[in-house]
Amino acid sequence: MTLAAVAAMFTHLTAIAGPTEQAKRMHDRLTGVPADATTLEQMQNLIEQGDNIEAAYIAMDNPAFYNVTLKNWVTPWTNEEADIFAPLNDYTATVIGMARDDVDFRLVLSGNILYVGDNALNIPAYGVDNNEHYQALEDQEIDLSQALVATTQTAVTGLPETATAGVMTTRAAAKSFFKDGTNRAMFRFTLMNHLCTDLEGVKDTSRAPDRIRQDVSRSPGGDSRIFLNSCIGCHSGMDPLAQAFAYYEYSYNSDADPDGLSGRLSYNMAGQNDAITGSRVTAKHQINSNNFPYGYVIQNDQWDNYWRAGINKNLGWDENLPGSGSGAKTMGQELAHSEQFAQCQVKKVFKNVCLRSPQDGDDWTQVDSMVGNFKNSGYQIKRVFADAANYCKGS
C-alpha cells in the first residue's frame, strides 16, 4: 500500500471516529498511554455532551501528561543539541510546573519562578552547582504532577529579583547557553525555542549597526561585502538585545571540569566589578576586541529592540512596552509579549499533539483560534494542548 493510500485511509478513519474513538485518540495524543475504563467513559460522556475541552482536561490529569508529554516537549529547548533524552533539570521542571498551575506562560522568559521537588521527598536538595535534585526526581520516577512545588529563584539561587528571567536564568539554561562564548547563544536559542525562528528568519540589513560589538569583523575573509550583506543583518538587531545578558556568566573550572558539570550561574550585582572589564560587564563581552577595535564596547546591560521597526515589526511587538530597558527580565518580557511568541507556542503544541505541522487552510484557521484562546485564558498552555487534542481527535 502506498504512503498516499495509508494517509487517505487514516483520514477516512479519523473522519468517521465516534465518541469512544475520539476519547481514546485524545487521551493517547495527550499522554502517550491508554486511558483506563473509568477515564475513557468520563471523556466519552463529555464528548457526547459537546464538552470536548473538559474531556481533554480530564486526560491531562494523567501523570504521564507531565512526566512524559510535557517533559519530552520541553527538554529539547534546554540544550543546543535539542536532545530529547537530556536529563530532567530546573528549566524543564519549571515549565512543567507552570503548565500544571496555569501560570501565565509569558513569565517563562521573565518570571522570578522556579519549580523544585517537595521538601518531603527523600532526594538531594536543589544544588546551584549540580543537577542531582532533578536527576533523583527522574531516577525515582516521581510523579511530577504532584511532586513539584513553586518557589522563586531569589529564594533558592540568591539571584536578585531584577536579575531573574524565567527559564533563561535557570542553571540548565546557563550551562547550555551562557557557558563560554559571548552569551549570544542564550539569545539565539531563546529565539528558536520561544519565537520559532532562527536568526536567518529575522535578518534585516536595514537596521543601524552602531551596537555591533568589536568581536565581529567588518571584513570577514577580507571582504567587507560579507559583513554588509550578511553579518549586519543578524548582529544589528541581536547585539542590542543580547546586551541584556551583560552581567551573566556560567562559572566553572575549565581544567578540572571541562564540561562544566559542576558549574553554576553567576551574576555581577551592583558594586561587583569584573577584574578585566572594570565594570559589572563580564569579560566574555569584550573578547576578540581586535577584530574591529572601533566596534561597540558594552558598558552596561541596557538593551534596545531595533526590530520594532523594519521588516521585523511584523513579529507583533507589544505597543504597551517601551521597547528598551535594562537586564534580561525586561528583555524577556519584550520577547514574550510579542505576537510571535504566542503563535510559536501554539504551533509547537499543534505539532506535538497532532503529530504534524499546520498544513492547509483549516489548520491555520485552527491555529488562529488557538492563539485567541491562549490569550483569553491568561496564556495557559494547557488550554492550547486541549484545543489541539480536540481538533485532532477526529469527528
C-alpha positions in Angstrom: 0.0 0.0 0.0 1.4 3.4 -0.9 2.0 6.2 1.6 -0.7 8.2 0.0 -3.2 5.4 0.4 -2.3 4.9 4.0 -2.7 8.6 4.6 -6.1 8.6 2.9 -7.2 5.6 4.9 -6.2 7.3 8.2 -8.0 10.5 7.2 -11.1 8.4 6.4 -10.9 6.6 9.8 -10.4 9.9 11.6 -13.4 11.4 9.8 -15.8 8.7 11.0 -14.5 8.4 14.5 -17.2 8.2 17.2 -17.1 9.5 20.8 -15.2 6.4 22.1 -12.6 6.5 19.4 -12.3 10.3 19.8 -11.8 9.9 23.6 -9.1 7.2 23.0 -7.3 9.3 20.4 -7.4 12.4 22.6 -6.0 10.6 25.6 -3.3 8.9 23.6 -2.2 12.1 22.0 -2.1 14.0 25.3 -0.5 11.3 27.5 1.0 8.6 25.3 -0.7 5.9 27.3 -4.1 4.3 27.0 -7.0 5.6 29.2 -8.4 3.3 31.9 -12.1 2.4 31.6 -13.4 5.0 34.1 -11.4 7.8 32.5 -12.5 6.8 29.0 -16.1 6.7 30.0 -15.9 10.2 31.6 -14.3 11.6 28.4 -16.7 9.8 26.1 -19.7 11.2 28.0 -18.3 14.7 27.9 -17.6 14.5 24.2 -21.1 13.3 23.6 -22.3 16.4 25.5 -20.2 18.6 23.3 -17.8 19.4 26.2 -14.6 18.4 24.3 -12.2 20.8 26.1 -13.2 19.4 29.5 -12.6 15.9 28.2 -9.1 17.0 27.2 -8.5 18.3 30.7 -9.5 15.0 32.2 -6.9 13.3 30.0 -4.3 15.8 31.2 -4.9 14.8 34.8 -2.9 11.6 34.0 0.6 11.9 35.4 2.0 10.8 32.0 1.0 14.2 30.6 3.6 15.8 32.9 6.2 13.1 33.2 6.2 12.1 29.5 4.4 14.5 27.2 5.5 17.8 28.7 8.9 16.6 29.6 9.6 15.4 26.1 8.1 18.7 24.7 10.3 20.9 26.8 13.6 19.0 27.1 15.0 19.8 23.6 14.8 23.5 24.5 17.3 23.1 27.3 20.3 22.2 25.3 22.0 23.2 22.0 21.7 19.7 20.5 17.9 19.7 21.1 18.4 16.3 22.8 15.0 15.0 23.9 16.8 12.5 26.1 18.6 15.0 28.2 18.1 14.6 32.0 15.3 16.4 33.8 16.5 19.8 35.0 15.3 23.0 36.6 14.4 24.5 33.1 12.2 21.6 32.2 10.7 21.2 35.7 9.8 24.9 35.8 7.9 24.8 32.5 6.1 21.6 33.6 5.1 23.3 36.9 3.9 26.4 35.1 1.8 24.3 32.8 0.3 22.4 35.7 -0.5 25.5 37.7 -1.9 27.5 34.7 0.7 30.2 35.2 0.8 33.0 32.6 3.2 31.3 30.1 4.7 34.6 29.2 6.5 34.5 32.5 8.6 31.7 31.1 11.0 34.4 29.9 10.8 36.9 32.8 9.4 35.4 36.0 11.1 35.1 39.3 9.9 31.5 39.3 11.4 28.0 39.9 9.9 24.6 40.5 11.6 22.2 42.8 10.7 18.8 44.3 8.7 18.9 47.6 10.8 19.0 50.7 9.1 15.8 51.9 10.8 13.8 49.2 13.8 11.8 50.1 16.0 13.4 47.4 19.0 15.8 47.4 18.3 19.5 47.9 18.4 21.8 44.9 22.1 22.5 44.0 23.3 25.6 42.4 26.3 23.6 41.1 24.7 20.3 40.2 21.6 18.6 38.8 21.3 15.9 41.5 17.9 17.2 42.7 16.2 16.7 39.4 18.1 13.6 38.5 16.7 12.0 41.6 13.2 13.0 40.7 13.7 11.3 37.3 15.5 8.2 38.6 12.8 7.5 41.1 10.1 8.2 38.6 8.4 10.6 40.9 5.0 11.9 39.8 5.8 15.5 38.7 2.1 16.4 38.7 2.2 16.1 42.5 5.9 16.5 43.5 6.7 19.9 42.0 6.5 23.0 44.3 6.6 26.6 43.1 9.2 28.8 44.6 11.4 31.7 43.5 14.9 31.9 42.0 15.6 34.6 44.6 14.9 32.2 47.5 16.7 29.2 46.1 19.6 30.6 44.0 20.1 34.0 45.5 19.6 36.0 42.3 18.2 39.4 42.9 14.6 39.7 41.7 15.5 42.1 38.9 18.1 39.6 37.6 15.6 36.7 37.3 14.3 36.0 33.8 12.3 32.8 33.9 13.9 29.8 32.3 16.8 31.9 30.9 18.2 32.2 34.4 17.9 28.6 35.4 21.1 26.6 35.9 20.3 24.3 33.0 19.9 27.2 30.6 23.1 28.8 31.9 25.1 25.6 31.4 23.9 25.3 27.8 23.8 28.9 26.7 25.9 31.0 29.0 28.9 28.6 29.1 31.9 30.2 27.3 31.1 32.2 24.1 29.6 35.7 24.3 26.1 34.9 25.7 24.7 35.4 22.2 23.8 31.7 22.3 21.2 32.4 25.0 19.5 34.9 22.8 19.7 32.8 19.6 18.3 29.7 21.3 15.6 31.7 23.0 14.5 32.9 19.6 14.5 29.4 18.3 12.7 27.8 21.2 10.2 30.5 22.1 9.7 32.6 18.9 10.1 29.7 16.5 12.7 31.4 14.3 16.5 31.3 14.0 18.5 34.5 13.2 18.1 34.0 9.5 14.4 34.4 9.9 14.8 37.9 11.4 17.7 39.1 9.3 17.4 42.7 8.4 20.3 44.6 6.8 18.4 47.9 7.1 19.0 48.3 10.8 21.7 50.6 12.2 24.9 48.7 13.0 26.0 51.0 15.8 25.7 48.4 18.6 27.6 45.6 16.9 30.5 44.6 19.1 34.2 44.6 18.5 34.5 40.9 18.1 32.5 40.9 14.8 34.9 41.5 11.8 33.8 44.1 9.4 35.7 42.4 6.6 35.4 38.6 7.2 37.8 36.9 4.9 39.0 40.3 3.7 35.6 41.0 2.1 33.5 43.8 3.6 30.6 42.9 1.4 30.0 39.8 3.5 29.6 42.0 6.6 27.3 44.5 4.8 25.2 41.9 3.1 25.1 39.2 5.7 26.6 39.7 9.2 25.0 43.1 9.8 21.5 41.6 9.1 21.7 39.5 12.3 24.1 41.4 14.6 22.4 44.8 14.2 19.3 43.5 15.9 20.7 40.7 18.0 23.6 42.6 19.7 21.4 45.4 21.2 19.0 42.8 22.6 21.6 40.3 23.8 23.3 43.1 25.8 20.7 42.3 28.4 22.9 39.4 29.4 26.0 41.6 30.1 26.3 40.7 33.8 25.8 36.9 33.5 28.3 34.1 33.3 28.4 30.3 33.7 31.3 29.8 36.1 33.2 26.5 36.2 36.8 25.1 36.4 37.8 24.5 32.8 40.8 22.4 33.8 39.2 20.1 36.4 35.7 20.2 34.9 35.9 20.9 31.2 32.2 20.0 30.6 31.1 22.4 33.3 29.1 19.7 35.1 29.8 21.3 38.5 29.5 24.9 37.2 26.9 27.5 38.3 25.2 30.6 37.1 26.9 33.7 38.3 25.7 37.3 38.1 27.6 40.5 38.8 25.4 42.5 41.2 25.7 46.3 41.8 29.2 47.1 43.0 30.6 43.7 41.9 33.0 44.5 39.1 34.8 42.1 36.7 38.6 42.2 37.1 39.1 42.5 33.3 36.4 45.0 32.3 36.4 47.1 35.5 32.6 47.1 35.4 29.7 44.7 36.0 30.1 43.6 32.4 31.6 40.1 32.3 34.9 39.6 30.5 33.3 37.5 27.7 31.6 40.5 26.4 34.9 42.1 25.4 36.7 39.2 23.9 38.3 39.4 20.4 38.2 43.2 20.6 41.0 43.4 18.0 38.7 42.1 15.3 37.3 45.6 15.0 38.6 48.0 17.7 36.1 50.7 16.6 33.1 48.4 17.3 30.7 48.9 20.2 32.0 48.3 23.7 29.4 47.1 26.2 29.3 49.2 29.4 26.1 48.0 31.0 23.1 45.8 30.4 20.9 48.3 28.6 19.1 46.7 25.7 17.1 48.2 22.8 14.9 46.4 20.3 15.9 47.7 16.8 13.5 45.2 15.3 10.4 47.2 16.4 11.0 49.0 13.0 11.7 47.5 9.6 10.6 44.1 8.4 10.6 42.5 11.9 7.8 44.9 13.1 5.6 42.1 11.9 6.6 40.0 14.9 3.9 41.9 16.7 5.7 43.8 19.5 3.5 45.0 22.4 2.9 48.7 22.0 2.3 49.0 25.7 6.0 48.1 26.3 8.8 50.7 25.8 11.0 48.5 23.5 14.1 49.1 25.7 15.2 48.5 29.2 17.9 47.1 31.4 18.6 43.4 32.0 17.3 40.0 31.0 14.0 40.3 32.8 12.6 43.2 30.8 14.1 41.9 27.6 12.4 38.6 28.2 9.1 40.5 28.7 9.7 42.2 25.3 10.0 38.8 23.6 7.2 37.0 25.4 4.7 39.8 24.9 5.1 39.6 21.1 2.5 38.1 18.8 5.2 35.8 17.5 5.7 34.3 21.0 2.0 33.3 21.2 1.9 31.9 17.7 5.1 29.9 18.4 3.7 28.2 21.5 0.5 27.3 19.6 2.4 25.9 16.6 4.7 23.8 18.8 1.8 22.3 20.7 -0.1 21.7 17.5 2.8 19.7 16.1 3.3 17.8 19.4 -0.3 16.7 19.7 -1.4 16.4 16.1 1.9 14.8 15.0 2.3 17.2 12.1 2.8 20.9 11.5 -0.2 23.0 10.4 -0.7 22.4 6.6 -3.9 23.7 5.0 -6.3 26.5 5.4 -8.4 24.7 8.1 -5.2 24.0 10.1 -4.2 27.7 10.0 -7.7 28.8 10.9 -7.4 26.5 13.9 -4.1 27.9 14.8 -5.5 31.4 14.8 -8.4 30.2 17.0 -5.9 28.6 19.4 -3.9 31.7 19.7 -7.0 33.6 20.6 -8.0 31.1 23.3 -4.4 31.1 24.6 -4.6 34.8 25.2 -8.1 34.8 26.5 -7.2 32.1 29.1 -4.5 34.2 30.5 -1.8 32.4 28.5 -2.5 29.0 30.0 -0.5 26.5 28.0 -2.8 23.6 28.9 -5.6 25.3 27.1 -3.5 25.1 24.0 -2.9 21.4 24.4 -6.7 20.9 25.0 -7.6 22.8 21.8 -5.1 20.8 19.8 -6.3 17.5 21.1 -9.9 18.5 20.3 -9.0 19.5 16.8 -7.1 16.3 16.0 -9.4 13.8 17.7 -11.4 13.3 14.5 -15.1 13.9 14.0 
